[in-house]
């Protein structure tokens, strides 16, 4: 009886550790890089790209706007 309870306790600790491992990793990475969990990332839409320029020109052409 006590052996069953101890085994169940150990299994539950392992399950809880696996469940919270991604959260712990995220907190570790967030604190490691001074508040930037994924390092230096570029804000969306600020990168230079020929494809983005082409799509933007197409959108303005369809709307009839002048750039």
N, C-alpha and C positions, 0 to 999 in steps of 0.2 A: 504494500500500500504506500509506504513512504517512498519507496523506490520509484513508483509510478508518478508521484507528485514531483519528485526531484527531476525526473526525466522530462516531464511536461514543462517544468520551470525552465530548464535549459533550452528546450525546443522553442519556447516562447521568447526567450532572450535572443536566440539566433534569428527568429522571424522578425522581431522588433529591430534588431540591428540592421538586417537587410532592408527593412522598410524605410528606415530613416537615414540610410547611407547616402542617397542622393542629396538630401537636404543638408547633411553635414558637409558633403563635398562642396556644395554651392556656397555655404557660409564660409568655408575655409578659403575658397577662391576669391570671394567677395572681400574678405578682410585682408587677404594677402596682397592684393593689387590696389589698395587704397580706395575702395569704393567702386572699382570697375571690375565686375565679376568676369568679364570676358576680355579684358585687356583693352587696348586702344582700338575702338571701332569707329568707323566713319558714319556720321549721321546719314540716314536714308535720303537719297535725292541730291546729295551734295557732290557726288563723284562725277568726274568727267567721263562721258561715254558717247561714242558716235551713235550707238543704237538709241540711247535716251534722247539725244538731240534730234534724231530722225523721227522718233515717235512724237516728240513735242511739236515738231514742225507739222507733222501729219494732223495732229489734234487741232492745231491752230488753223490749218487749211480747211478742215472739215467744219469747224465752228465759224470760219470766216473772219477770225480775229487777225489783227496784225501784231506781229511779235515786237 
